[in-house]
């Protein structure tokens, strides 16, 4: 059997390590089935998106370990990791995945809090009297 491939996906504070091997379409996230790990349908669709893009939903088994961030950041980190490992597996998948925007890391993250402010940009309440 062919050796398994792996890649890393990141989003905000979330880091996902993705391991792909030939199989029948099982996706496991932190030793749970991904639909149990992500009960929200939108997040399940995010995880499936790279496989749907190349029309290979039942060709690979995927095992993911993800840490940090919240559910949305983790789902999007997994999405990027799966897209990267598919490109590594077969370079012919790259144009379709790139066109869908799955290979570009989203650089947005939380802005740091500034001194003299309540949050990053929010000032304290002004009182004239």
C-alpha distance (Angstrom), angle and dihedral (degrees) to the residues before:
residue distance angle dihedral
X1 . . .
X2 3.78 . .
X3 3.78 116.9 .
X4 3.81 116.1 -102.1
X5 3.81 119.2 -103.8
X6 3.78 126.1 -139.8
X7 3.81 139.8 -166.8
X8 3.79 140.6 168.7
X9 3.80 127.2 -119.2
X10 3.80 125.0 -168.5
X11 3.80 136.3 -169.0
X12 3.84 125.6 167.2
X13 3.82 103.5 -41.8
X14 3.83 95.5 -22.8
X15 3.81 121.4 106.2
X16 3.82 120.8 -171.0
X17 3.80 125.3 -168.9
X18 3.81 109.3 -158.1
X19 3.83 124.5 -161.6
X20 3.81 116.9 -169.8
X21 3.80 128.4 -168.1
X22 3.80 136.7 159.3
X23 3.77 111.9 -79.9
X24 3.79 146.2 110.9
X25 3.82 104.4 -65.2
X26 3.82 104.4 -79.0
X27 3.82 114.1 153.8
X28 3.81 115.7 -165.4
X29 3.82 122.1 -172.9
X30 3.83 117.4 -168.9
X31 3.83 90.2 -20.2
X32 3.84 92.7 -53.0
X33 3.78 129.7 101.5
X34 3.83 106.4 -96.8
X35 3.82 93.9 -121.2
X36 3.82 89.0 57.3
X37 3.83 92.2 45.5
X38 3.83 92.9 48.0
X39 3.84 107.3 34.5
X40 3.83 92.2 173.7
X41 3.82 112.1 91.9
X42 3.84 93.9 -140.6
X43 3.81 91.4 58.8
X44 3.82 91.8 46.9
X45 3.82 88.8 53.6
X46 3.82 90.3 50.5
X47 3.81 90.7 54.8
X48 3.85 92.5 47.8
X49 3.83 95.9 43.9
X50 3.85 99.7 92.8
X51 3.83 91.6 49.7
X52 3.82 91.9 46.8
X53 3.81 90.0 49.2
X54 3.82 92.4 59.2
X55 3.85 92.6 33.2
X56 3.81 95.3 -121.2
X57 3.81 103.1 120.1
X58 3.82 94.6 140.0
X59 3.81 101.6 34.0
X60 3.82 102.8 80.2
X61 3.79 139.9 45.3
X62 3.79 112.2 -140.1
X63 3.80 126.4 -162.2
X64 3.81 116.6 -170.6
X65 3.78 133.3 -173.0
X66 3.79 111.3 -167.1
X67 3.80 130.9 179.1
X68 3.79 137.9 174.7
X69 3.78 132.7 26.2
X70 3.78 126.9 46.3
X71 3.80 132.7 -62.4
X72 3.82 95.6 -83.5
X73 3.81 94.0 47.8
X74 3.79 90.4 47.3
X75 3.82 93.1 49.8
X76 3.81 91.5 50.0
X77 3.81 91.8 46.2
X78 3.82 88.7 53.1
X79 3.81 89.9 48.4
X80 3.80 91.0 54.9
X81 3.81 93.0 44.4
X82 3.80 92.0 52.4
X83 3.81 91.2 48.5
X84 3.81 91.4 50.2
X85 3.81 94.3 48.7
X86 3.83 90.9 48.6
X87 3.83 89.6 53.8
X88 3.79 89.6 50.0
X89 3.81 90.3 50.0
X90 3.82 96.2 48.6
X91 3.83 123.3 6.1
X92 3.84 89.3 -157.2
X93 3.83 88.9 74.2
X94 3.83 91.9 60.0
X95 3.86 100.2 85.8
X96 3.82 93.5 51.5
X97 3.81 93.3 45.5
X98 3.81 92.0 45.3
X99 3.81 91.9 49.6
X100 3.83 89.2 52.5
X101 3.83 89.0 52.6
X102 3.80 94.7 -119.2
X103 3.81 98.0 129.0
X104 3.81 97.7 56.2
X105 3.80 117.7 92.1
X106 3.79 114.1 -132.0
X107 3.83 103.7 -124.9
X108 3.81 96.2 -162.9
X109 3.78 115.7 115.6
X110 3.80 138.1 153.7
X111 3.80 114.0 -62.4
X112 3.78 114.2 -125.5
X113 3.81 122.1 -107.9
X114 3.82 114.5 -102.8
X115 3.80 124.7 -142.7
X116 3.81 115.2 -104.4
X117 3.82 89.6 30.7
X118 3.79 132.7 91.1
X119 3.82 94.0 -133.7
X120 3.82 133.0 -6.5
X121 3.83 93.1 -59.4
X122 3.81 105.9 -6.7
X123 3.81 112.8 107.1
X124 3.78 126.6 -151.5
X125 3.80 115.1 -91.5
X126 3.80 112.0 -80.9
X127 3.80 117.3 -128.9
X128 3.79 117.6 -168.5
X129 3.82 92.8 -170.1
